[in-house]
Amino acid sequence: MALGLSASAWAEESDDPLYPETAKQQGMGGRVTLDCVVVENGRLSCQIVDESPLYWEFGDAALEYSHQWRMDALAHNGQSTAGGRLRRMLIFEPGPPARIYHGWPPRPRVGDEPERLD
């Protein structure tokens, strides 16, 4: 049975396909910091500099995720960006749905705030 969701609505409700399966099943979240160097054609070569917790495959997932990233081959002043560096933190939240964020997770939307227990 098709639900008729638009592509963007489906993305909002589905798990990130790169989220480590065992971590998702166990409800485990994590953080990974990558140090990346811009190489030819704006591609990045990244290394894991921090991963927490270890042994949940978050580092491998972050490296796989980084293969999607591209930088402009030339800066605004016309110089090559090759050799440039950047550091990026990825945050894995188990959800549902399981998500991977660059930096800090987005702020909750109205109505998503946790219930106060005063």
N, C-alpha and C positions, 0 to 999 in steps of 0.2 A: 504494500500500500504506500503510495507516494504522499508525502505531507504537503508538497507544494511550497516549501520554503525557498526563499531567494538564496543566492550564493552567500550573501553577507549574513543573512539570518542563520544559515547552516553553520557558518564559521563561528558565530557567537555561541552555538550550542554544542559544537563538536570538540573533542580533545585535540590538542596539538599532536600531530603524528610523530614528532621527534621526542616527545616526552618518554623517558625510559619506562617500559611496560611494567616491570616489577615494582618500581617506585610508585607508579600510578595505582597499581592494585593494592599496595600497602598504605596509600595515602601519605607518602613521604614527599616532602618538598626539599629544595636545596638551592644553593647558589654557586655560581662558577664565575671566576674572573679570568678573562682572556687578555693576553698581550699580543697584539697583531702588528705585523709589518706589511705595508703596501708593497706589492710586487708588480710585475708587468701587467699592463692592461687594467689596473685598478683592482686586481684580485688581492685578497689578504691571505697571509700565512700566519696562523695563530697558534699560540701555545697556552696551555693551562698554567696559570700562576697561583690560583687558589681554587679549591673545590671543597664544599661542605654540604652534607657529610660525604665522606669517602665511600667508595665501593658500591654506589648506587647507579653508576653509569651516567651521572650528570655531566661529567667532563667530556666524555665521548659524544653525548648528545649536543653539548655546546659547540664542540668542534664541527660536528656535522651541520649545525645551524649556521655557523660562521661561513660555510661554503656558499651560502646564498648572498652574502654581503659583497658589495662592490663600492669602490671609491671612484671618483672621476680621475681619469688618467692624468689630467692637467688641472692645476690650481687656477684660480681666477687670474693670476698674473702670468699664466702661460708656462710656469715651471712644472716639471713632472712631479707627481705625488709619490713616485716610487721611492722607497726607503723611509717614508713617513711612518710614524707609529701611532697606534691608538690602543687604549685599554677599555674594555667593555665588560660590565657585569651582567650576567643573565640570572634571572630569578625564576625558579621552577615552583609553581604553585599547583598542588594536586587537584584542586577544584572540588566538585565537578563544575565545569569542564576543566581538565588539566591544561594549564597555560604556561608559556614561557615569555617572560618580559625582559626588555632591555632596561637595565637600571631598576628603578623602583616600580612596583605594580601601580596601576592607575588608581586614583582615588575612587572610593565607592560612589556609585550614583545614588541619587535621592531614592530612598526606600530600601537601599542595600545596607544601611547602617546596622550594626549589631544592636540587639536589644539591650537596654540598660538594666542592670540588676541592682537598683538602689534599695 
